[in-house]
Amino acid sequence: MPRIGDSLQGKRVLVTQCEDFMGPALVRAFRDHGAEVTADARALARPGDVKAMLAEAGVVEILIANLAIRNPRTAFDKVSSEEWREVFAHLVDPLPHLFGGVLPGMIERGEGKIVVMGSASALRGMKKASTYSAARGAQVSYVRAIGTEVADKGVQVNLIAQNFVDNETYFPPEVQAMDAFKQRLQQEVPVQRLATQEEDALFAVFLASSEVNFFVGQSIPFSGGWVT
């Protein structure tokens, strides 16, 4: 019986925003499974960044769309047009260009994987997170639509809806050290801890592996029970 991840040997994997959010752990995990990883550090919010990155990457058999921005904590009636535009520019606007750049080749080859590193904030209400949650929710809807559209072409597109995963973008050491945060973990997260980066990255490996081909357009919670 094949083992999950064996199929990644020699696969050309592109990890975006590789120095932020889950980027470093994802790069390590896919390289550990024998993939040829292109790790790009650009935030992709500027027009033309995606096109330049894809031109440099060449053939992409697996896309790990790791997109992140520090989430603003703004009451709904204080959200500015600038905040809304900036968050969507980082989290949503790159997706059509990323997908449009890699999907034609995947469809032509009859196989391919896209995994979007999303957020469970799209699946559960949070105070002072309307902009961020809306952008992450747009990712969920986009993945659902595109995933359904390309499923019969041998391509699977899915999203990991994560929260409470150890990473410096959203849970830096100074936040983790706060008593209020520790109390929040105890009260809100049934497993009462953060997930490790390795746990999350291995979930991405699972979804990207050719041994697993039955997930279509799904946004799968990975949040220790914060969303079930």
DRENBA-475914 format. One record per residue (C-alpha): residue number from 1; chain; x, y, z. Coordinates in Angstrom, 1 decimal. Each point is the difference from the previous one (the first is absolute). Layout:
% residues N
<rec><i>NUM</i><ch>A</ch><c1>X</c1><c2>Y</c2><c3>Z</c3></rec>
...
This chain:
% residues 228
<rec><i>1</i><ch>A</ch><c1>0.0</c1><c2>0.0</c2><c3>0.0</c3></rec>
<rec><i>2</i><ch>A</ch><c1>1.4</c1><c2>3.4</c2><c3>-0.9</c3></rec>
<rec><i>3</i><ch>A</ch><c1>0.8</c1><c2>2.4</c2><c3>2.8</c3></rec>
<rec><i>4</i><ch>A</ch><c1>-1.4</c1><c2>3.5</c2><c3>0.1</c3></rec>
<rec><i>5</i><ch>A</ch><c1>2.5</c1><c2>2.4</c2><c3>-1.5</c3></rec>
<rec><i>6</i><ch>A</ch><c1>2.0</c1><c2>-2.5</c2><c3>-2.0</c3></rec>
<rec><i>7</i><ch>A</ch><c1>-1.5</c1><c2>1.5</c2><c3>-3.2</c3></rec>
<rec><i>8</i><ch>A</ch><c1>1.7</c1><c2>3.3</c2><c3>0.8</c3></rec>
<rec><i>9</i><ch>A</ch><c1>3.4</c1><c2>-1.2</c2><c3>-1.0</c3></rec>
<rec><i>10</i><ch>A</ch><c1>1.3</c1><c2>2.3</c2><c3>-2.7</c3></rec>
<rec><i>11</i><ch>A</ch><c1>-3.2</c1><c2>2.0</c2><c3>-0.2</c3></rec>
<rec><i>12</i><ch>A</ch><c1>0.3</c1><c2>3.7</c2><c3>-0.8</c3></rec>
<rec><i>13</i><ch>A</ch><c1>-1.5</c1><c2>1.9</c2><c3>2.9</c3></rec>
<rec><i>14</i><ch>A</ch><c1>-0.5</c1><c2>3.7</c2><c3>0.3</c3></rec>
<rec><i>15</i><ch>A</ch><c1>-0.4</c1><c2>1.5</c2><c3>3.5</c3></rec>
<rec><i>16</i><ch>A</ch><c1>-0.9</c1><c2>3.7</c2><c3>0.0</c3></rec>
<rec><i>17</i><ch>A</ch><c1>0.8</c1><c2>2.5</c2><c3>2.7</c3></rec>
<rec><i>18</i><ch>A</ch><c1>2.5</c1><c2>-2.5</c2><c3>1.3</c3></rec>
<rec><i>19</i><ch>A</ch><c1>1.4</c1><c2>2.0</c2><c3>2.8</c3></rec>
<rec><i>20</i><ch>A</ch><c1>-3.4</c1><c2>0.8</c2><c3>1.6</c3></rec>
<rec><i>21</i><ch>A</ch><c1>-2.9</c1><c2>-1.8</c2><c3>1.6</c3></rec>
<rec><i>22</i><ch>A</ch><c1>0.5</c1><c2>-3.7</c2><c3>-0.7</c3></rec>
<rec><i>23</i><ch>A</ch><c1>2.6</c1><c2>0.5</c2><c3>-2.7</c3></rec>
<rec><i>24</i><ch>A</ch><c1>3.2</c1><c2>-1.3</c2><c3>1.7</c3></rec>
<rec><i>25</i><ch>A</ch><c1>-1.7</c1><c2>-3.2</c2><c3>1.4</c3></rec>
<rec><i>26</i><ch>A</ch><c1>-1.6</c1><c2>-0.7</c2><c3>-3.4</c3></rec>
<rec><i>27</i><ch>A</ch><c1>3.3</c1><c2>0.3</c2><c3>-1.8</c3></rec>
<rec><i>28</i><ch>A</ch><c1>1.6</c1><c2>-2.4</c2><c3>2.5</c3></rec>
<rec><i>29</i><ch>A</ch><c1>-2.8</c1><c2>-2.5</c2><c3>-0.2</c3></rec>
<rec><i>30</i><ch>A</ch><c1>-0.1</c1><c2>-0.3</c2><c3>-3.8</c3></rec>
<rec><i>31</i><ch>A</ch><c1>3.8</c1><c2>-0.1</c2><c3>-0.3</c3></rec>
<rec><i>32</i><ch>A</ch><c1>0.0</c1><c2>-2.8</c2><c3>2.6</c3></rec>
<rec><i>33</i><ch>A</ch><c1>-2.4</c1><c2>-1.9</c2><c3>-2.2</c3></rec>
<rec><i>34</i><ch>A</ch><c1>2.3</c1><c2>0.3</c2><c3>-3.0</c3></rec>
<rec><i>35</i><ch>A</ch><c1>-1.7</c1><c2>2.8</c2><c3>-1.9</c3></rec>
<rec><i>36</i><ch>A</ch><c1>1.8</c1><c2>2.6</c2><c3>-2.0</c3></rec>
<rec><i>37</i><ch>A</ch><c1>-1.1</c1><c2>3.2</c2><c3>1.8</c3></rec>
<rec><i>38</i><ch>A</ch><c1>0.0</c1><c2>3.5</c2><c3>-1.4</c3></rec>
<rec><i>39</i><ch>A</ch><c1>-0.3</c1><c2>2.3</c2><c3>3.1</c3></rec>
<rec><i>40</i><ch>A</ch><c1>-1.0</c1><c2>3.5</c2><c3>-0.9</c3></rec>
<rec><i>41</i><ch>A</ch><c1>0.0</c1><c2>2.8</c2><c3>2.7</c3></rec>
<rec><i>42</i><ch>A</ch><c1>-2.0</c1><c2>2.7</c2><c3>-1.8</c3></rec>
<rec><i>43</i><ch>A</ch><c1>-3.3</c1><c2>1.1</c2><c3>1.6</c3></rec>
<rec><i>44</i><ch>A</ch><c1>-1.6</c1><c2>0.1</c2><c3>-3.5</c3></rec>
<rec><i>45</i><ch>A</ch><c1>-2.2</c1><c2>3.1</c2><c3>0.8</c3></rec>
<rec><i>46</i><ch>A</ch><c1>1.5</c1><c2>2.0</c2><c3>-2.8</c3></rec>
<rec><i>47</i><ch>A</ch><c1>-1.2</c1><c2>-0.4</c2><c3>-3.6</c3></rec>
<rec><i>48</i><ch>A</ch><c1>2.4</c1><c2>-2.0</c2><c3>-2.0</c3></rec>
<rec><i>49</i><ch>A</ch><c1>1.6</c1><c2>-1.9</c2><c3>2.9</c3></rec>
<rec><i>50</i><ch>A</ch><c1>-1.9</c1><c2>-3.2</c2><c3>-0.6</c3></rec>
<rec><i>51</i><ch>A</ch><c1>0.9</c1><c2>0.1</c2><c3>-3.7</c3></rec>
<rec><i>52</i><ch>A</ch><c1>3.7</c1><c2>0.5</c2><c3>0.7</c3></rec>
<rec><i>53</i><ch>A</ch><c1>0.0</c1><c2>-2.7</c2><c3>2.6</c3></rec>
<rec><i>54</i><ch>A</ch><c1>-1.6</c1><c2>-2.6</c2><c3>-2.2</c3></rec>
<rec><i>55</i><ch>A</ch><c1>2.3</c1><c2>0.8</c2><c3>-2.9</c3></rec>
<rec><i>56</i><ch>A</ch><c1>3.0</c1><c2>-0.7</c2><c3>2.3</c3></rec>
<rec><i>57</i><ch>A</ch><c1>-1.6</c1><c2>-3.1</c2><c3>1.4</c3></rec>
<rec><i>58</i><ch>A</ch><c1>-0.6</c1><c2>-1.8</c2><c3>-3.3</c3></rec>
<rec><i>59</i><ch>A</ch><c1>-2.2</c1><c2>-3.1</c2><c3>0.1</c3></rec>
<rec><i>60</i><ch>A</ch><c1>-2.1</c1><c2>-0.2</c2><c3>3.2</c3></rec>
<rec><i>61</i><ch>A</ch><c1>-1.5</c1><c2>-3.4</c2><c3>0.8</c3></rec>
<rec><i>62</i><ch>A</ch><c1>-1.1</c1><c2>0.9</c2><c3>3.5</c3></rec>
<rec><i>63</i><ch>A</ch><c1>-0.8</c1><c2>3.6</c2><c3>1.2</c3></rec>
<rec><i>64</i><ch>A</ch><c1>-0.1</c1><c2>0.8</c2><c3>3.7</c3></rec>
<rec><i>65</i><ch>A</ch><c1>-1.6</c1><c2>3.4</c2><c3>0.2</c3></rec>
<rec><i>66</i><ch>A</ch><c1>1.3</c1><c2>1.3</c2><c3>3.3</c3></rec>
<rec><i>67</i><ch>A</ch><c1>-1.4</c1><c2>3.5</c2><c3>0.3</c3></rec>
<rec><i>68</i><ch>A</ch><c1>0.1</c1><c2>2.1</c2><c3>3.2</c3></rec>
<rec><i>69</i><ch>A</ch><c1>-0.2</c1><c2>3.5</c2><c3>1.4</c3></rec>
<rec><i>70</i><ch>A</ch><c1>-0.1</c1><c2>1.2</c2><c3>3.6</c3></rec>
<rec><i>71</i><ch>A</ch><c1>-3.8</c1><c2>-0.1</c2><c3>0.8</c3></rec>
<rec><i>72</i><ch>A</ch><c1>-1.3</c1><c2>3.5</c2><c3>1.0</c3></rec>
<rec><i>73</i><ch>A</ch><c1>-2.1</c1><c2>0.1</c2><c3>3.2</c3></rec>
<rec><i>74</i><ch>A</ch><c1>-2.4</c1><c2>2.7</c2><c3>-1.1</c3></rec>
<rec><i>75</i><ch>A</ch><c1>-3.7</c1><c2>0.4</c2><c3>1.1</c3></rec>
<rec><i>76</i><ch>A</ch><c1>-2.3</c1><c2>-0.3</c2><c3>-3.1</c3></rec>
<rec><i>77</i><ch>A</ch><c1>-0.9</c1><c2>3.7</c2><c3>0.1</c3></rec>
<rec><i>78</i><ch>A</ch><c1>3.6</c1><c2>1.1</c2><c3>0.1</c3></rec>
<rec><i>79</i><ch>A</ch><c1>1.2</c1><c2>-2.0</c2><c3>-3.0</c3></rec>
<rec><i>80</i><ch>A</ch><c1>1.5</c1><c2>2.3</c2><c3>-2.7</c3></rec>
<rec><i>81</i><ch>A</ch><c1>0.0</c1><c2>-0.5</c2><c3>-3.7</c3></rec>
<rec><i>82</i><ch>A</ch><c1>3.7</c1><c2>-0.2</c2><c3>0.2</c3></rec>
<rec><i>83</i><ch>A</ch><c1>-0.1</c1><c2>-2.9</c2><c3>2.5</c3></rec>
<rec><i>84</i><ch>A</ch><c1>-2.5</c1><c2>-1.9</c2><c3>-2.1</c3></rec>
<rec><i>85</i><ch>A</ch><c1>2.0</c1><c2>0.4</c2><c3>-3.2</c3></rec>
<rec><i>86</i><ch>A</ch><c1>3.3</c1><c2>-0.9</c2><c3>1.6</c3></rec>
<rec><i>87</i><ch>A</ch><c1>-1.3</c1><c2>-3.2</c2><c3>1.6</c3></rec>
<rec><i>88</i><ch>A</ch><c1>-1.7</c1><c2>-1.2</c2><c3>-3.2</c3></rec>
<rec><i>89</i><ch>A</ch><c1>3.1</c1><c2>1.0</c2><c3>-2.1</c3></rec>
<rec><i>90</i><ch>A</ch><c1>2.1</c1><c2>-2.4</c2><c3>2.1</c3></rec>
<rec><i>91</i><ch>A</ch><c1>-2.5</c1><c2>-2.9</c2><c3>0.5</c3></rec>
<rec><i>92</i><ch>A</ch><c1>-2.4</c1><c2>0.0</c2><c3>-2.9</c3></rec>
<rec><i>93</i><ch>A</ch><c1>1.3</c1><c2>1.9</c2><c3>-3.0</c3></rec>
<rec><i>94</i><ch>A</ch><c1>3.0</c1><c2>-2.4</c2><c3>-0.6</c3></rec>
<rec><i>95</i><ch>A</ch><c1>-2.3</c1><c2>-3.1</c2><c3>-0.3</c3></rec>
<rec><i>96</i><ch>A</ch><c1>-1.4</c1><c2>0.5</c2><c3>-3.5</c3></rec>
<rec><i>97</i><ch>A</ch><c1>3.5</c1><c2>0.7</c2><c3>-1.3</c3></rec>
<rec><i>98</i><ch>A</ch><c1>1.5</c1><c2>-3.0</c2><c3>1.8</c3></rec>
<rec><i>99</i><ch>A</ch><c1>-2.7</c1><c2>-2.4</c2><c3>-1.0</c3></rec>
<rec><i>100</i><ch>A</ch><c1>-0.1</c1><c2>1.4</c2><c3>-3.6</c3></rec>
<rec><i>101</i><ch>A</ch><c1>3.7</c1><c2>-0.5</c2><c3>-0.3</c3></rec>
<rec><i>102</i><ch>A</ch><c1>0.3</c1><c2>-3.6</c2><c3>1.1</c3></rec>
<rec><i>103</i><ch>A</ch><c1>-3.3</c1><c2>-1.6</c2><c3>-0.8</c3></rec>
<rec><i>104</i><ch>A</ch><c1>0.3</c1><c2>-0.2</c2><c3>-3.8</c3></rec>
<rec><i>105</i><ch>A</ch><c1>3.2</c1><c2>-2.0</c2><c3>0.3</c3></rec>
<rec><i>106</i><ch>A</ch><c1>-1.6</c1><c2>-2.3</c2><c3>2.7</c3></rec>
<rec><i>107</i><ch>A</ch><c1>-3.0</c1><c2>-0.6</c2><c3>-2.2</c3></rec>
<rec><i>108</i><ch>A</ch><c1>2.1</c1><c2>-0.7</c2><c3>-3.0</c3></rec>
<rec><i>109</i><ch>A</ch><c1>2.0</c1><c2>-2.6</c2><c3>2.0</c3></rec>
<rec><i>110</i><ch>A</ch><c1>-3.2</c1><c2>-1.4</c2><c3>1.5</c3></rec>
<rec><i>111</i><ch>A</ch><c1>1.2</c1><c2>0.4</c2><c3>3.6</c3></rec>
<rec><i>112</i><ch>A</ch><c1>0.9</c1><c2>2.7</c2><c3>2.5</c3></rec>
<rec><i>113</i><ch>A</ch><c1>-0.6</c1><c2>1.2</c2><c3>3.5</c3></rec>
<rec><i>114</i><ch>A</ch><c1>-0.7</c1><c2>3.4</c2><c3>1.5</c3></rec>
<rec><i>115</i><ch>A</ch><c1>-0.2</c1><c2>0.5</c2><c3>3.8</c3></rec>
<rec><i>116</i><ch>A</ch><c1>-0.9</c1><c2>3.4</c2><c3>1.4</c3></rec>
<rec><i>117</i><ch>A</ch><c1>1.2</c1><c2>0.7</c2><c3>3.5</c3></rec>
<rec><i>118</i><ch>A</ch><c1>-3.1</c1><c2>1.7</c2><c3>1.3</c3></rec>
<rec><i>119</i><ch>A</ch><c1>-1.6</c1><c2>0.9</c2><c3>3.3</c3></rec>
<rec><i>120</i><ch>A</ch><c1>-2.8</c1><c2>-1.4</c2><c3>2.2</c3></rec>
<rec><i>121</i><ch>A</ch><c1>-1.0</c1><c2>3.6</c2><c3>0.6</c3></rec>
<rec><i>122</i><ch>A</ch><c1>-2.0</c1><c2>-0.4</c2><c3>-3.2</c3></rec>
<rec><i>123</i><ch>A</ch><c1>-2.1</c1><c2>-2.7</c2><c3>1.7</c3></rec>
<rec><i>124</i><ch>A</ch><c1>-0.6</c1><c2>1.6</c2><c3>3.4</c3></rec>
<rec><i>125</i><ch>A</ch><c1>-0.9</c1><c2>3.5</c2><c3>1.1</c3></rec>
<rec><i>126</i><ch>A</ch><c1>2.6</c1><c2>2.1</c2><c3>1.7</c3></rec>
<rec><i>127</i><ch>A</ch><c1>-0.2</c1><c2>3.5</c2><c3>1.4</c3></rec>
<rec><i>128</i><ch>A</ch><c1>2.0</c1><c2>2.7</c2><c3>-1.6</c3></rec>
<rec><i>129</i><ch>A</ch><c1>1.0</c1><c2>-2.2</c2><c3>-2.9</c3></rec>
<rec><i>130</i><ch>A</ch><c1>-2.5</c1><c2>0.9</c2><c3>-2.7</c3></rec>
<rec><i>131</i><ch>A</ch><c1>2.5</c1><c2>0.9</c2><c3>-2.7</c3></rec>
<rec><i>132</i><ch>A</ch><c1>2.3</c1><c2>-2.9</c2><c3>0.6</c3></rec>
<rec><i>133</i><ch>A</ch><c1>-2.9</c1><c2>-2.5</c2><c3>0.3</c3></rec>
<rec><i>134</i><ch>A</ch><c1>-1.6</c1><c2>1.3</c2><c3>-3.2</c3></rec>
<rec><i>135</i><ch>A</ch><c1>3.3</c1><c2>-0.5</c2><c3>-1.9</c3></rec>
<rec><i>136</i><ch>A</ch><c1>0.5</c1><c2>-3.4</c2><c3>1.3</c3></rec>
<rec><i>137</i><ch>A</ch><c1>-3.6</c1><c2>-0.8</c2><c3>-0.8</c3></rec>
<rec><i>138</i><ch>A</ch><c1>0.5</c1><c2>1.1</c2><c3>-3.5</c3></rec>
<rec><i>139</i><ch>A</ch><c1>2.8</c1><c2>-2.6</c2><c3>-0.2</c3></rec>
<rec><i>140</i><ch>A</ch><c1>-2.4</c1><c2>-2.7</c2><c3>1.1</c3></rec>
<rec><i>141</i><ch>A</ch><c1>-2.5</c1><c2>0.9</c2><c3>-2.6</c3></rec>
<rec><i>142</i><ch>A</ch><c1>2.5</c1><c2>0.2</c2><c3>-2.8</c3></rec>
<rec><i>143</i><ch>A</ch><c1>1.6</c1><c2>-3.3</c2><c3>0.9</c3></rec>
<rec><i>144</i><ch>A</ch><c1>-3.5</c1><c2>-1.6</c2><c3>0.1</c3></rec>
<rec><i>145</i><ch>A</ch><c1>-0.9</c1><c2>1.3</c2><c3>-3.4</c3></rec>
<rec><i>146</i><ch>A</ch><c1>3.3</c1><c2>-0.7</c2><c3>-1.8</c3></rec>
<rec><i>147</i><ch>A</ch><c1>0.4</c1><c2>-3.4</c2><c3>1.7</c3></rec>
<rec><i>148</i><ch>A</ch><c1>-3.3</c1><c2>-1.1</c2><c3>-1.3</c3></rec>
<rec><i>149</i><ch>A</ch><c1>0.7</c1><c2>1.3</c2><c3>-3.5</c3></rec>
<rec><i>150</i><ch>A</ch><c1>3.3</c1><c2>-1.8</c2><c3>-0.4</c3></rec>
<rec><i>151</i><ch>A</ch><c1>-0.7</c1><c2>-3.3</c2><c3>1.9</c3></rec>
<rec><i>152</i><ch>A</ch><c1>-0.8</c1><c2>-1.9</c2><c3>-3.2</c3></rec>
<rec><i>153</i><ch>A</ch><c1>3.4</c1><c2>1.1</c2><c3>-1.5</c3></rec>
<rec><i>154</i><ch>A</ch><c1>2.0</c1><c2>-2.0</c2><c3>2.5</c3></rec>
<rec><i>155</i><ch>A</ch><c1>0.8</c1><c2>3.1</c2><c3>2.1</c3></rec>
<rec><i>156</i><ch>A</ch><c1>-0.9</c1><c2>0.4</c2><c3>3.7</c3></rec>
<rec><i>157</i><ch>A</ch><c1>-0.3</c1><c2>3.4</c2><c3>1.6</c3></rec>
<rec><i>158</i><ch>A</ch><c1>-0.5</c1><c2>0.3</c2><c3>3.8</c3></rec>
<rec><i>159</i><ch>A</ch><c1>0.5</c1><c2>2.3</c2><c3>3.0</c3></rec>
<rec><i>160</i><ch>A</ch><c1>1.2</c1><c2>-0.5</c2><c3>3.5</c3></rec>
<rec><i>161</i><ch>A</ch><c1>-2.1</c1><c2>2.1</c2><c3>2.3</c3></rec>
<rec><i>162</i><ch>A</ch><c1>2.4</c1><c2>0.4</c2><c3>2.9</c3></rec>
<rec><i>163</i><ch>A</ch><c1>0.2</c1><c2>1.8</c2><c3>3.3</c3></rec>
<rec><i>164</i><ch>A</ch><c1>2.1</c1><c2>-0.4</c2><c3>3.1</c3></rec>
<rec><i>165</i><ch>A</ch><c1>3.0</c1><c2>-1.3</c2><c3>-1.9</c3></rec>
<rec><i>166</i><ch>A</ch><c1>3.5</c1><c2>1.0</c2><c3>1.3</c3></rec>
<rec><i>167</i><ch>A</ch><c1>1.3</c1><c2>2.6</c2><c3>-2.4</c3></rec>
<rec><i>168</i><ch>A</ch><c1>1.7</c1><c2>3.4</c2><c3>0.5</c3></rec>
<rec><i>169</i><ch>A</ch><c1>-2.4</c1><c2>1.9</c2><c3>-2.4</c3></rec>
<rec><i>170</i><ch>A</ch><c1>-3.1</c1><c2>-0.5</c2><c3>2.2</c3></rec>
<rec><i>171</i><ch>A</ch><c1>1.3</c1><c2>-1.4</c2><c3>3.3</c3></rec>
<rec><i>172</i><ch>A</ch><c1>3.5</c1><c2>1.4</c2><c3>0.6</c3></rec>
<rec><i>173</i><ch>A</ch><c1>1.8</c1><c2>-1.0</c2><c3>3.3</c3></rec>
<rec><i>174</i><ch>A</ch><c1>-1.1</c1><c2>3.2</c2><c3>1.8</c3></rec>
<rec><i>175</i><ch>A</ch><c1>-3.7</c1><c2>-0.8</c2><c3>-0.7</c3></rec>
<rec><i>176</i><ch>A</ch><c1>0.4</c1><c2>-3.7</c2><c3>1.1</c3></rec>
<rec><i>177</i><ch>A</ch><c1>1.6</c1><c2>1.2</c2><c3>3.3</c3></rec>
<rec><i>178</i><ch>A</ch><c1>-3.0</c1><c2>2.1</c2><c3>1.0</c3></rec>
<rec><i>179</i><ch>A</ch><c1>-2.2</c1><c2>-1.4</c2><c3>2.8</c3></rec>
<rec><i>180</i><ch>A</ch><c1>-3.1</c1><c2>1.2</c2><c3>-1.9</c3></rec>
<rec><i>181</i><ch>A</ch><c1>1.0</c1><c2>-2.0</c2><c3>-3.0</c3></rec>
<rec><i>182</i><ch>A</ch><c1>0.7</c1><c2>-3.1</c2><c3>2.1</c3></rec>
<rec><i>183</i><ch>A</ch><c1>-3.4</c1><c2>0.4</c2><c3>1.5</c3></rec>
<rec><i>184</i><ch>A</ch><c1>-1.6</c1><c2>0.3</c2><c3>-3.4</c3></rec>
<rec><i>185</i><ch>A</ch><c1>1.6</c1><c2>-3.3</c2><c3>-1.1</c3></rec>
<rec><i>186</i><ch>A</ch><c1>-1.5</c1><c2>-1.7</c2><c3>3.1</c3></rec>
<rec><i>187</i><ch>A</ch><c1>-3.4</c1><c2>1.4</c2><c3>-0.6</c3></rec>
<rec><i>188</i><ch>A</ch><c1>-0.4</c1><c2>0.0</c2><c3>-3.8</c3></rec>
<rec><i>189</i><ch>A</ch><c1>2.1</c1><c2>-2.8</c2><c3>-1.4</c3></rec>
<rec><i>190</i><ch>A</ch><c1>-1.1</c1><c2>-3.5</c2><c3>1.1</c3></rec>
<rec><i>191</i><ch>A</ch><c1>3.5</c1><c2>-1.4</c2><c3>-0.4</c3></rec>
<rec><i>192</i><ch>A</ch><c1>1.2</c1><c2>2.9</c2><c3>2.2</c3></rec>
<rec><i>193</i><ch>A</ch><c1>3.2</c1><c2>0.6</c2><c3>-2.0</c3></rec>
<rec><i>194</i><ch>A</ch><c1>1.4</c1><c2>1.3</c2><c3>-3.2</c3></rec>
<rec><i>195</i><ch>A</ch><c1>0.6</c1><c2>-2.3</c2><c3>-2.9</c3></rec>
<rec><i>196</i><ch>A</ch><c1>3.7</c1><c2>-0.4</c2><c3>-1.0</c3></rec>
<rec><i>197</i><ch>A</ch><c1>1.1</c1><c2>1.3</c2><c3>-3.3</c3></rec>
<rec><i>198</i><ch>A</ch><c1>0.9</c1><c2>-3.5</c2><c3>-1.0</c3></rec>
<rec><i>199</i><ch>A</ch><c1>-3.5</c1><c2>-1.3</c2><c3>0.6</c3></rec>
<rec><i>200</i><ch>A</ch><c1>-1.4</c1><c2>2.6</c2><c3>-2.3</c3></rec>
<rec><i>201</i><ch>A</ch><c1>2.6</c1><c2>-0.4</c2><c3>-2.7</c3></rec>
<rec><i>202</i><ch>A</ch><c1>-0.6</c1><c2>-3.8</c2><c3>0.0</c3></rec>
<rec><i>203</i><ch>A</ch><c1>-3.7</c1><c2>0.6</c2><c3>-0.6</c3></rec>
<rec><i>204</i><ch>A</ch><c1>1.0</c1><c2>2.0</c2><c3>-3.1</c3></rec>
<rec><i>205</i><ch>A</ch><c1>2.3</c1><c2>-2.8</c2><c3>-1.0</c3></rec>
<rec><i>206</i><ch>A</ch><c1>-3.0</c1><c2>-2.4</c2><c3>0.4</c3></rec>
<rec><i>207</i><ch>A</ch><c1>-2.3</c1><c2>2.1</c2><c3>-2.2</c3></rec>
<rec><i>208</i><ch>A</ch><c1>2.7</c1><c2>0.6</c2><c3>-2.6</c3></rec>
<rec><i>209</i><ch>A</ch><c1>0.9</c1><c2>-3.7</c2><c3>-0.4</c3></rec>
<rec><i>210</i><ch>A</ch><c1>-1.1</c1><c2>-2.1</c2><c3>-3.0</c3></rec>
<rec><i>211</i><ch>A</ch><c1>-1.1</c1><c2>-2.7</c2><c3>2.4</c3></rec>
<rec><i>212</i><ch>A</ch><c1>-2.9</c1><c2>2.2</c2><c3>1.1</c3></rec>
<rec><i>213</i><ch>A</ch><c1>-2.3</c1><c2>1.2</c2><c3>-2.8</c3></rec>
<rec><i>214</i><ch>A</ch><c1>-3.5</c1><c2>0.2</c2><c3>1.4</c3></rec>
<rec><i>215</i><ch>A</ch><c1>-0.1</c1><c2>3.4</c2><c3>1.6</c3></rec>
<rec><i>216</i><ch>A</ch><c1>-1.7</c1><c2>2.6</c2><c3>-2.3</c3></rec>
<rec><i>217</i><ch>A</ch><c1>-0.2</c1><c2>3.7</c2><c3>0.8</c3></rec>
<rec><i>218</i><ch>A</ch><c1>-0.1</c1><c2>-0.6</c2><c3>3.7</c3></rec>
<rec><i>219</i><ch>A</ch><c1>1.0</c1><c2>2.3</c2><c3>2.8</c3></rec>
<rec><i>220</i><ch>A</ch><c1>1.0</c1><c2>-2.3</c2><c3>2.8</c3></rec>
<rec><i>221</i><ch>A</ch><c1>0.2</c1><c2>1.3</c2><c3>3.6</c3></rec>
<rec><i>222</i><ch>A</ch><c1>3.4</c1><c2>-0.5</c2><c3>1.7</c3></rec>
<rec><i>223</i><ch>A</ch><c1>-0.5</c1><c2>1.8</c2><c3>3.3</c3></rec>
<rec><i>224</i><ch>A</ch><c1>0.0</c1><c2>-2.5</c2><c3>2.8</c3></rec>
<rec><i>225</i><ch>A</ch><c1>-3.8</c1><c2>0.1</c2><c3>0.3</c3></rec>
<rec><i>226</i><ch>A</ch><c1>-0.4</c1><c2>3.8</c2><c3>-0.1</c3></rec>
<rec><i>227</i><ch>A</ch><c1>-2.0</c1><c2>-0.7</c2><c3>-3.1</c3></rec>
<rec><i>228</i><ch>A</ch><c1>-1.4</c1><c2>-3.5</c2><c3>-0.4</c3></rec>
